[in-house]
Structures are given as structure tokens and as C-alpha cells.
Amino acid sequence: MTDSMRAPIQRALVVGGGVAGPTVAMFLRRLGVRATVLEARSAAEGDAGAFLGLAPNGLQVLAELGLGAELRARGAVCEGLRFTNARGRCIGVIDHRGHARRFGAQMVMIRRAELHRALMAAAAERGADCRFGAKVVAIAERPGEVVARLEGGEELAADVLLGCDGLRSRVRALALPGSPAPAFTGLCDVGGFARCPGAPLEPGWTVMTFGRRAFFGAFAAPGGEVWWFHNNGAREAMQVVDPEQRRAAILALHAGDPGWIADVVRATPTLLGPWALHDIMTLPRWHAGRVCLLGDAAHATSPSAGQGASLALEDALVLARCLRDATSPQAAFAGFEQERRARVEAVVRQARKNGDGKAPAGPVAAWFRDRMLPLFLRAGAAAQARFYEHRVEWSTPTA
Ligand SMILES: Cc1cc2nc3c(=O)[nH]c(=O)nc-3n(C[C@H](O)[C@H](O)[C@H](O)COP(=O)(O)OP(=O)(O)OC[C@H]3O[C@@H](n4cnc5c(N)ncnc54)[C@H](O)[C@@H]3O)c2cc1C
């Protein structure tokens, strides 16, 4: 039997055109399912967001779709991470250069807008109906189908509705009312893209600095750009409306840290964010009736393990495979949740732990951290390896 003859559904509404949405649509197209991706943003708004790292486990899903080389070309391979203390001394290294051999791929850094654009374009090429400016505001189940209402009043019906609408999922609120709200991790994130030729960064490497009051990550992208993020616990200071006041607050938080950090922040034309980082440790249910959540909508993870996008990609493959192999949408959703829950919750916990380690430390704690970091990095690298080596296979029948 071919894939396209097997799915128990003919039509799917996919809410969200970020990472999980267009990807699950592409896998559904393989099954011959009519997939409509509804994205709230307008196509012109595509430049929002900063950048992210696609880990080997996420890249293998893109490779399955034949998109690995394209995404690598749109981004840049990350050779590894160097950790430094507030004085700029290197206190640990995670080298990625053996990862292609070990995990089948090496991490790729990519601008978020570039990733979203590439995935939506690929989904459209494969026959998905990808619609921008299509914000879902209501959902209703009718006998044999589910209906989504868009802002503006248009209604669309399908056999299933997949909530790929991220951390603040409207689908989650509508289909699974009473779900716990995302929890604040204690960290805020601001980022940007800068040209700062004086910054002592090696192309392809990321430098992570445990500053005195805040954490700073900087990736030296090809072409000389610095892609950076800054994490702090100063939520109120980040809420100021004036971006120049926010820049001043960030500079104050890095006073006394290596001087190039301030140079990068000053050289950044537009600060991106702030994002108050949230996660969802465990959501009691991921599906109800003909509706199922995936990606951040089901299990948002803080960025500190660099896994949220990769988990969303894995989810997309597994959910489509479950729909291919099950006899009903409900059985597929139950199988999907059962297969994925333990893995994603382990990642969310590890990401929270990594994030807690970025919180500013007093002088004594910083002294210990500098000495213990090689040990922590070894433990962290072992956890990371378990995440990277995980494989989800399209060809394997669902258990
Ligand atoms: C600052 C920051 C840095 C990060 N860094 C990394 C990293 O390095 N590596 C990594 O793997 N992950 C990272 N993440 C996490 C990663 O971005 C998410 O895990 C990933 O984007 C989840 O994909 P998704 O498709 O589930 O949701 P999203 O990518 O958030 O996509 C959801 C989409 O749904 C749309 N939408 C929302 N509501 C509606 C609606 N009602 N109707 C229609 N559309 C709607 C949104 O506009 C959005 O496009 C980071 C996150 C943040 C905030």
C-alpha cells in the first residue's frame, strides 16, 4: 500500500506557519492529505524574530524532506561553543566538529525569518495551501469534522485541526481549556544582528559569556555579522518601551564584562525582543476530539537547550506518521502523545536547568562555577548527545 492510500483523513487544518506547521503539512502532503496552513502573520511581517540553532536531531527531519542542504545554505554551520567567565577567560569548550560523523549532522544557525520562509515556501511547493494573515479565533467540532473560524469571519472545515501555534497557543486555550499557563523561567532574552569587526570572535564559533549580571551569547556568522543574544533576570528593566533605554539597561548589565560585548550591543541597528522566556513542563493532555497540539503549543521549551525547533520538527514527522498508520485521528493523536511525551518533557527539564545556570552569580558562586564548569559541561554535553542522537524515522511503522 502506498503512503497516499493509508491516511484515515483527507483534509487537515494546520494552525501556525512557524516550524511545526509547514513541516507537518509537508508530511501530510506525502499522504495525499489536503493541508491548509493558517498563519496569523502577514507575509510581509516575516522578518520578526532573531535566530536559532537547528540541532542534528531536527536536521535529520529536514533531510528526510530533502531540505537539509537548502537550510544549511541559508544558515551557517556552528563549529562549537566556547564558554568564558566575566573576565573573558575561557572556562570550557563544546566542540561540534565531530558531530556530522557522530550524529549525522552538525548544528546549523539560521535566522528565524529565513527558516519560516523556507519551510512555508517548501510546503506550498508540495501542494499545501499556505495562507498568511489568517488568524484562527474560534474552533468548533461538528459531526465528522472540525471547523476553524478566522478573524474576519471566514470558516474552514477539515477532518482534523493541528495546533502548531506556539507558546501562546490559541488552539490550546480553545480545545483544552484549563490547561496550565506557560511558566516564566526567570530569564528575559534580547538579541540582534551587528557588524562589529573588532569583536574577538572566530567565524563559525559561538562564545557564551557568564557575565557579572547577565549572560551573553555571540555567534560569528559568515560574512562578518555577529548574531547575539543576551539573557537577564531583569524583567521590568526590559519592559521599557523606548529601545534606547533598553539598550542602556543591557549595557549597564554588562558593565565590567569584556568590552567587546558592549561594542556589539552598541553596533546593533535594531534590538530584537525582549522575550520573557517561558516553558511548559507538562501539559496534562495534548489532544481533544479532532484537535491535536504539537511543537511549542504542547511542550514549549526555553531556548537554553537549543532544542525547541528541533522538537517541533520531530513532532511533525511523528504525528504525520501516526496519522498514516492509525485507523482514526483519535488513535493517531493518542499514539503521538504516548510516543513523544517522555522525550520532550526530558528536554524541557534540561533546558530549564541550563537556563538556571545562566542566572548571575555572586563572587563566591562565580569562583566555584568557573572551576566546576568543565564538569557541568561534560554532564551537559552527555545530555545533549542523548537529544542529538534521537532518531524519528518516516519509514518505521508506528508501534
Ligand atoms: C528567543 C528565543 C530563542 C530561541 N532559540 C532557539 C534555538 O536556538 N534552537 C531551538 O531549537 N529553539 C529555539 N527557540 C525555541 C523555538 O523558537 C520554538 O521552540 C519553535 O519555534 C517552536 O516551533 P512551533 O512551530 O511550535 O512554534 P512557532 O515557531 O512559535 O510558530 C507558531 C506560529 O503560529 C502562529 N500563530 C499563533 N497564533 C495563531 C493563530 N491564532 N492563528 C494562526 N497562526 C497563529 C505564529 O504567528 C507563529 O508563526 C527559541 C525561542 C526563543 C523565544
PDBQT file of the ligand as one rigid body, heavy atoms in Angstrom, charges set to zero:
ROOT
HETATM    1  C1  LIG A 401      14.475  33.999  22.000  1.00  0.00    +0.000 C 
HETATM    2  C2  LIG A 401      14.287  32.573  21.585  1.00  0.00    +0.000 A 
HETATM    3  C3  LIG A 401      15.380  31.850  21.118  1.00  0.00    +0.000 A 
HETATM    4  C4  LIG A 401      15.224  30.515  20.729  1.00  0.00    +0.000 A 
HETATM    5  N1  LIG A 401      16.323  29.809  20.298  1.00  0.00    +0.000 NA
HETATM    6  C5  LIG A 401      16.174  28.514  19.913  1.00  0.00    +0.000 A 
HETATM    7  C6  LIG A 401      17.277  27.751  19.408  1.00  0.00    +0.000 A 
HETATM    8  O1  LIG A 401      18.405  28.218  19.314  1.00  0.00    +0.000 OA
HETATM    9  N2  LIG A 401      17.043  26.481  18.999  1.00  0.00    +0.000 N 
HETATM   10  C7  LIG A 401      15.798  25.932  19.047  1.00  0.00    +0.000 A 
HETATM   11  O2  LIG A 401      15.638  24.764  18.651  1.00  0.00    +0.000 OA
HETATM   12  N3  LIG A 401      14.741  26.613  19.534  1.00  0.00    +0.000 NA
HETATM   13  C8  LIG A 401      14.898  27.880  19.957  1.00  0.00    +0.000 A 
HETATM   14  N4  LIG A 401      13.823  28.584  20.439  1.00  0.00    +0.000 N 
HETATM   15  C9  LIG A 401      12.540  27.906  20.547  1.00  0.00    +0.000 C 
HETATM   16  C10 LIG A 401      11.876  27.780  19.175  1.00  0.00    +0.000 C 
HETATM   17  O3  LIG A 401      11.764  29.046  18.577  1.00  0.00    +0.000 OA
HETATM   18  C11 LIG A 401      10.489  27.157  19.320  1.00  0.00    +0.000 C 
HETATM   19  O4  LIG A 401      10.574  26.008  20.100  1.00  0.00    +0.000 OA
HETATM   20  C12 LIG A 401       9.950  26.809  17.937  1.00  0.00    +0.000 C 
HETATM   21  O5  LIG A 401       9.822  27.957  17.137  1.00  0.00    +0.000 OA
HETATM   22  C13 LIG A 401       8.597  26.112  18.085  1.00  0.00    +0.000 C 
HETATM   23  O6  LIG A 401       8.024  25.938  16.814  1.00  0.00    +0.000 OA
HETATM   24  P1  LIG A 401       6.448  25.958  16.662  1.00  0.00    +0.000 P 
HETATM   25  O7  LIG A 401       6.185  25.728  15.225  1.00  0.00    +0.000 OA
HETATM   26  O8  LIG A 401       5.855  25.048  17.665  1.00  0.00    +0.000 OA
HETATM   27  O9  LIG A 401       6.005  27.419  17.090  1.00  0.00    +0.000 OA
HETATM   28  P2  LIG A 401       6.415  28.828  16.450  1.00  0.00    +0.000 P 
HETATM   29  O10 LIG A 401       7.672  28.732  15.694  1.00  0.00    +0.000 OA
HETATM   30  O11 LIG A 401       6.318  29.801  17.572  1.00  0.00    +0.000 OA
HETATM   31  O12 LIG A 401       5.266  29.107  15.398  1.00  0.00    +0.000 OA
HETATM   32  C14 LIG A 401       3.946  29.395  15.811  1.00  0.00    +0.000 C 
HETATM   33  C15 LIG A 401       3.271  30.165  14.680  1.00  0.00    +0.000 C 
HETATM   34  O13 LIG A 401       1.871  30.212  14.931  1.00  0.00    +0.000 OA
HETATM   35  C16 LIG A 401       1.396  31.485  14.548  1.00  0.00    +0.000 C 
HETATM   36  N5  LIG A 401       0.147  31.720  15.271  1.00  0.00    +0.000 N 
HETATM   37  C17 LIG A 401      -0.026  31.972  16.589  1.00  0.00    +0.000 A 
HETATM   38  N6  LIG A 401      -1.337  32.087  16.893  1.00  0.00    +0.000 NA
HETATM   39  C18 LIG A 401      -2.014  31.890  15.741  1.00  0.00    +0.000 A 
HETATM   40  C19 LIG A 401      -3.406  31.876  15.409  1.00  0.00    +0.000 A 
HETATM   41  N7  LIG A 401      -4.348  32.087  16.335  1.00  0.00    +0.000 N 
HETATM   42  N8  LIG A 401      -3.765  31.656  14.109  1.00  0.00    +0.000 NA
HETATM   43  C20 LIG A 401      -2.813  31.424  13.163  1.00  0.00    +0.000 A 
HETATM   44  N9  LIG A 401      -1.485  31.443  13.426  1.00  0.00    +0.000 NA
HETATM   45  C21 LIG A 401      -1.088  31.663  14.698  1.00  0.00    +0.000 A 
HETATM   46  C22 LIG A 401       2.524  32.437  14.940  1.00  0.00    +0.000 C 
HETATM   47  O14 LIG A 401       2.452  33.655  14.230  1.00  0.00    +0.000 OA
HETATM   48  C23 LIG A 401       3.757  31.602  14.579  1.00  0.00    +0.000 C 
HETATM   49  O15 LIG A 401       4.215  31.856  13.261  1.00  0.00    +0.000 OA
HETATM   50  C24 LIG A 401      13.957  29.909  20.824  1.00  0.00    +0.000 A 
HETATM   51  C25 LIG A 401      12.854  30.649  21.297  1.00  0.00    +0.000 A 
HETATM   52  C26 LIG A 401      13.016  31.963  21.668  1.00  0.00    +0.000 A 
HETATM   53  C27 LIG A 401      11.828  32.744  22.184  1.00  0.00    +0.000 C 
ENDROOT
TORSDOF 0
